[in-house]
Amino acid sequence: MVGVVSRSASGAGVLAALGLLLAGCTQAAPPGGSVSTPASTPAASSATSSPSRSATPSPVATGEPSLGGRCEDLLSVGTVNIALRRTVVGRTAFILGVAEPDIGRLTYLNCRYGIPAPVKGKPAPQPQVEVGISLYNSPAQANRRIEATIEYYRAHGASDRPARVGAGQGTMLSGYGMPTVVVAAGPRTVAVSVTPKLLTAGSTAQLAALAKAALDATAHYTLGTAAASPSGTG
């Protein structure tokens, strides 16, 4: 992927190996939610805390489509640590994706945390935490992408079960790649994947907490003029 700027993140943690993401993508990218990572533009990383934001969406119909900022603005390493109740150690990599009219996606963020240092002769290290946030031209389109993602995971042997994300209903996916929670809220989708080593066994609470943090942080998304003429049906 292009347009990635990485820095070291402080703390203490572990792991190595992810297998996907709807909030990112290191293995075969599922067709729905926030999964696939398109071409991107540069985005810098940051470990500072992000400002508090209202959880009430307030879309705007003018200007460029936006999720309200980039990964470094919306989901700092500190925010991730608080949501997971763990300290995530490693580098960060933040990607701003371009629009994908064929699936109705207006913009996309891929936020990666806890990337181990590379080792010569070994495969590129994978992040311990990956958050994918997408903005679509309509709630219906966002829901279609989530449904397609769930079906993709099922086809690869994953199990799914309901997972409460704030006041909304998400889905927990397990058994294919890293444990993942996906959720749609209006025209946005969020997918959070975390290595099992950072999670309490059998619990979705940490994944759901990070997914909620992503939704809260992007509550002031902007659909932009592109949303006035949606293209593609997903």
Stockholm file with secondary structure:
# STOCKHOLM 1.0

chainA/1-234         MVGVVSRSASGAGVLAALGLLLAGCTQAAPPGGSVSTPASTPAASSATSSPSRSATPSPVATGEPSLGGRCEDLLSVGTVNIALRRTVVGRTAFILGVAEPDIGRLTYLNCRYGIPAPVKGKPAPQPQVEVGISLYNSPAQANRRIEATIEYYRAHGASDRPARVGAGQGTMLSGYGMPTVVVAAGPRTVAVSVTPKLLTAGSTAQLAALAKAALDATAHYTLGTAAASPSGTG
#=GR chainA/1-234 SS CCSBEEEEECSCCCCCCCCCCSSSCSSSCCSSTTCCCCCEECBCCCCSCCCCCCSSCCCCSSSSCBCSSCHHHHSCHHHHHHHHTSCCCEEEEEEEECCBGGGTEEEEEEEEEEECCCCTTSCCCCCSEEEEEEEESSHHHHHHHHHHHHHHHHHTTCEEEEEEETTEEEEEEESSSSCEEEEEETTEEEEEEECGGGSCTTCCHHHHHHHHHHHHHTTTCBCCGGGGSCCCCC
#=GC SS_cons         CCSBEEEEECSCCCCCCCCCCSSSCSSSCCSSTTCCCCCEECBCCCCSCCCCCCSSCCCCSSSSCBCSSCHHHHSCHHHHHHHHTSCCCEEEEEEEECCBGGGTEEEEEEEEEEECCCCTTSCCCCCSEEEEEEEESSHHHHHHHHHHHHHHHHHTTCEEEEEEETTEEEEEEESSSSCEEEEEETTEEEEEEECGGGSCTTCCHHHHHHHHHHHHHTTTCBCCGGGGSCCCCC
//
